[in-house]
Amino acid sequence: MSNYAIILAAGKGTRMKSDLPKVLHKVSGISMLEHVFRSVSALNPAQTVTIVGHQSEMVEEVLAGQTNFALQKEQLGTGHAVRMAEEVLGNLEGQTLVIAGDTPLITGESLKSLVDFHINHKNVATILTAEADNPFGYGRVVRNADGEVLKIVEQKDASDFEQQIKEINTGTYVFDNRRLFEALKEITTDNAQGEYYLTDVIGIFRQAGEKVGAYMLRNFEESLGVNDRYALSIAENVMRNRINKGHMLNGVTFQNPATTSIDIDVEIAGDVELEGQVTLRGKTKLETGVYVSAGSYLQDSHIGANSRITHSMIEESTIGQNVTVGPYAHIRPDSSLADEVHVGNFVEVKGSCLGAGTKAGHLTYIGNSEVGQNVNFGAGTITVNYDGQSKYGTTIGDGVFIGSNSTLVAPLTIGDHALLAAGSTITSDVPEDGLALGRSRQVNKDGYAVRFPHHPARKEN
């Protein structure tokens, strides 16, 4: 029979104290909702319905084209939320997973095990449970002497005895799809919250003599639901440790994994070495042999094999093989450094392509430029690409030597193997093999310095 899934993502999440819907807060680079959706996808559901409500347009944008959506106009409880999926799923045969969109740590492997348990035990409903050292705030799973599930009781409705139970409801379930929607018609708001509890269908199934089971998670951490910023930080820490461990087992060296933050979609090849305080964001990819030193920040960038990044920031750019960047360099979006390029300390590259073997050792700005191979930028070189209204490009050919403290005023083309004298301001194109001098003429005034108070001859008088 087919698998189906319902993801609950309608709540506002008032304890987050945020204008952003709770399920859209990020853990390791993607929203909690996306984490849940990816885990649910491990089941290959024939249909998935995401229940939206608060700021529904923002939530739908995240999963557009990947799921059905159903709107819960009023938040009247989890049972009411699941009812909203009836139009899509109500008449289908199979089993349906119901999961909250604020549980980013649950894995696809655990959900597969839950569904397999449900099918193998021929349950009408199966609850995903966990054993908590401190179960306060969670719904408790109440069993009989034979270990069969009798009901789930929420914290506010639990007796003193029931509050001592350590087996808690994670808020994730698998149901026989048809029976789920039949039972939802029978639940009421007769409880402390005045809401339609999804958990009340468990009691309905028991009264009908139907089999209800529970599958306990091996790892309690997976059960974490995020309701506030503190819980969000715990989820981030758990996910970071999980991600880092995976990379280490795949051959990546971490000098200090506790201080290294890597998003879930980052790809790292074997024999990469990361110092502490490294941050890798988005869809960054590191090829084999890359070394990234402490304090570096890389976002949505591809770093070629055996390149070395030292105390630098790289954003949305491509770095070739055997490239050295830094220390304290900034590679801004839409830049490309070919093989063997060297970009040194306090160099900024923005929206530019640097050809193989090109070097900019220090104190240089390269913006909106196409730079050839084996170009040498002297210290203090600036490409002047902005006149206050528009951006202009600079094209520099192969083998060009640019003397220190040169200013290249775009739009400008420098031909192959040209030489720009140090201290020049270049405003016109330079031909191939040409020498360009753009300095002001130097004038010496013999003996003139004696007129100034700082001169030793003046001080003696």
ABEGO torsion letter per residue (X at the ends): XBBBBBBBAABAGAAAGBABBAAABBBGGBBAAAAAAAAAAAAGBABBBBBBBBGAAAAAAAABGABBBBBBABBAEAAAAAAAAAAAAAABBEBBBBBBAABAABBAAAAAAAAAAAAAAGBABBBBBBBBABABGBBBBBBBAAGBBABBBBAAABBAAAAABABBBAGBBBBBAAAAAAAAAABBABBAAGBBBAAAAAAAAAAAGBBBBBBBBABAAAABBBABAAAAAAAAAAAAAAAAAAAAAAGBBBABAAABBBBAABBBBBGBBBBBGBBBBEABBBBBGBBBBBGBBBBGBBBBBGBBBBGBBBBGBBBBBGBBBOBGBBBBBGBBBBBGBBBBBGBBBBGBBBBBGBBBABGBBBBGBBBBBGBBBBBGBBBBABAGABBBBBBBBBGBBBBBGBBBBOBBBBBBGBBBBBGBBBABBBBBGBBBBABBBBBBBBGAAAABAABAAAAAX
